[in-house]
Amino acid sequence: MANTDERRQYRDETLPVEDRVEDLLDRMTLREKIGQLVGTWAGDLESMKDVDDVATEIVEHGVGAVASFGWAGAHDQRLENVVDTVNQLQDVARSETRLGIPLLFSVDAVHGHAYVSEGTAFPNGLGMAATWDESLTESVAEVTAAEVRASGAHQNYSPTCDVARDPRWGRTFETFGESPYLVGQLAAAKVRGYQGDDLRDPDSVVATAKHFPAYGEPTRGEDASPVETSEYVLRNTFLPPFIDALEAGAESVMPCYNAINGDPAHGSRHVLQTLLRENLGFDGTTVSDWHGVEMLHESHRVTPDHRGSVRLTREAGLDIASVDTVDHADHLRSLVEEGEIDESVVDQSVRRVLRLKFELGLFEDPFVDPSTATDVVGSDEHRAKALAAARKSMTLLSNEGTLPLDDDTDILVAGPNADDPIHQLGGWSVPDPEGTDIVTVRDGIESLADGTVTYERGTGIASTGDVDAAARAAEDADVAVVAVGENWYLHEFGPNETSGTDNDEFPNRTQLDLSDAQRELLEAIEATGTPIIGVLVTGRPLAVNWLAEHAAGLLMAYYPGTMGGRAVAETLFGDNEPSGRLPISVPRSAGHLPTRFNYLRHPTPIGEEEHPDSYDPLFAFGHGESYAEFEFGDVELSETTIGPHGTATVSVPVANTSDRAGSTVVQAYVSDDVSSRVTPVKELRGFDRVTLDAGESGTATIQISAQSLGLVQADGSRTTEPGAYTVKVAGQEATLTVGPGSD
Ligand code: NOJ
């Protein structure tokens, strides 16, 4: 008789993964299989009670996945506790379960490992998108993956592939903005950075493209509300970033909470099979968005009860129910035992989960080393990367010449977001950043200024403060840097937010204005005659009409992360060239929505070609000023006619005519001159970031493939229609013709 080791092929790391999967699957009971398909939530991993509860679920129910380190209620997530808990639970899974299958830990490290106190927080999604820099985004994801893996987790619930189509929506800050192309490029960069070359590497984690297929345009901006979208918009706008992320190799996909055209994604065979697996060719693992399964009966009411929801999601093809633990497992077992769900459905999902665990090398070593974790998480090198990202995200919306500031300027620093680490990190971060070394705007300015710096907060986000003290201080200053915007979503909600309890992750709003309290502060400072430099610390484009008119300079800082205040200060003093570009349009008001650059052509009643200027954005998508000055030469196309599989290179000479180094983002928009269906007035199809020393010249080059100009047809297919396309680059236009041939 063979000895135990020979029989246990799944333990043999020299065998192919598929053989190991089949060997293990053969050995598993139905209960053990189902355990692999349910996850649990370990709370904030701080309290031993949580750990004991999780251990019980692992031993008694075979639970195979644990999500996530942090959550709204979590506080101080110390790294040493996280590592300790992970190791304890892996030990339970290994030594107290029959087959010793390791656990899959997942986390929301959506802008760095920001749910761990010592972790490095990068700019949140919108800020990262403002860099228009794929390689920087990829390296940020590499750092994130290294920190996540070092602390014991294996799957990151990121990247967000949602296209933001309504800034009232509270999760706009997490997105890469409103261009399907830009979102897709950066999402793909994140996937590459997270997963690296091999999931076994100590700095690789599984990427999760979310929230499939369409989350970014919920009704009236209310999170998780129905998305009513046409097949045209779905395939033209929402799916492309997912296609890019999957092409980059994303191993996992998370469905959205919403009903899409009446069909909740978690229970939709159309979404999870037809669209995702058949149309997009995905063969990885799907994981529910938190309680997305229970929502089917509790909110959407498309099933009568939990058992019905389990059945619907399993028929739809969901693999892991992330936190719907013991009840889900019980229902699924009885559904299989009573013949309502075929065991092959379970087997198929289990294969996917086991494959991931083998690919991650967890059967060989599921544990993490506390001292490695301490060295990796929040290292100086990682903080330097956070600074580099924040610097590149800084987007100068306007400048009347006051910026950059002289080093010896006397400055009043004011506003609710000038010295608030929590607001500066934005969502998906530790709510109690004790132990986290965050450089605020005030810190940054104080450390760089040679003149006198006075700090007066003046007001909260919504609650009033000592406006008079701030105005008095402004009188003595040369300039007032006022950091306004929004609060991090768990704290102090303003009057026009539609939600905002302590456990609410979705700060939806009905208006996009600054709060009255902040307006009062700004007006009081303006009345002193001291010029205002507005710094917007916010997770969405705000309708800052007053500031745009009255400020001497306006800097969009987004939620800039750990080193954000330093990046703001360097930008104000001219030590950092502002080179961020808006990844989303800034509307004039909520009443002007939708405000987006790629709106569909449409007739106007008075017969004009364009819609009235009053619908124009306050600041356009792609906008961002520089201190350096750039001049552009004539646009050239490598070929003016290409076949349906051809590619043309657009090139534009760029000269830095100023006496300072700088960087600009050359953007290529394309419109279809005549198309069988209505197309956008323009769509972003490529960009190139060009960095030039003072007086230096270079060339921006952008590839445009005919395939990328494909038009979604009524049957959902995509074809590139022959004909002329107008390419708009650097204020110029050129015509690219796509011929009818086959090449
Ligand atoms: C809900 C969010 O929608 C999703 O983005 C996140 O990954 C999960 N919760 C887990 O925290």
Boltz pocket constraint, residues with backbone or C-beta under 6 A from the ligand:
constraints:
  - pocket:
      binder: B
      contacts: [[A, 68], [A, 70], [A, 108], [A, 157], [A, 210], [A, 289], [A, 290]]
      max_distance: 6.0
